Amino acid sequence: MDLWEAIKERRSIRRYVQGCDVPAETVEQLLQAAIAAPSAGNRQPWHFVVVRDAETKQGLAEAAYGQRFVAQAPVVIVVCADPAQSAARYGRRGSELYCLQDTAAATENILLGVTALGLGACWVGAFDEGAAATVLDLPSHLRPVAMIPIGHPGVRFAGRTSRRPLSEMTTFI
């Protein structure tokens, strides 16, 4: 799929066809897209946890305030930030901002890759970080930033979701 088409077609998918797996090769392809994202100073402060285990996915769904679709996807990629990786070069701004911007860029690359491959995903940011970290048994230096449940879409959307006009949110100087 062309990049511009993927940008236009990307949707938040919260229903997945049950019994249809996402092959390991596809997940690796998505992770390769993630690490191609830009990062401040090329610090690459990301770490990815790929979850297929049903019990762990259920724990993530609970950490995500009961968003059940997280557990229903065949695979969930949890994008984590390593704030110290960014702080080593940029100090506090690196640990508080740049590492989050960088993981957001990696997350978007995954979402566009998912769309280009005809799969569905949703960027889940509403979750209890501490609970998610506990479920994943993350080391203390990693901060979970986004959950991305991925699967074969159980629903197709026609048309584009509404967007505010550029004139409302753009200033030309």
Sequence and secondary structure as in RCSB ss.txt:
>XXXX:A:sequence
MDLWEAIKERRSIRRYVQGCDVPAETVEQLLQAAIAAPSAGNRQPWHFVVVRDAETKQGLAEAAYGQRFVAQAPV
VIVVCADPAQSAARYGRRGSELYCLQDTAAATENILLGVTALGLGACWVGAFDEGAAATVLDLPSHLRPVAMIPI
GHPGVRFAGRTSRRPLSEMTTFI
>XXXX:A:secstr
  HHHHHHH  B   B TT    HHHHHHHHHHHHTS  GGG   EEEEEE  HHHHHHHHHHTTT THHHHSSE
EEEEEE HHHHHHHHHHHIIIIIHHHHHHHHHHHHHHHHHHTT EE  B  S HHHHHHHHT  TT EEEEEEEE
E BSS   S      HHHH    
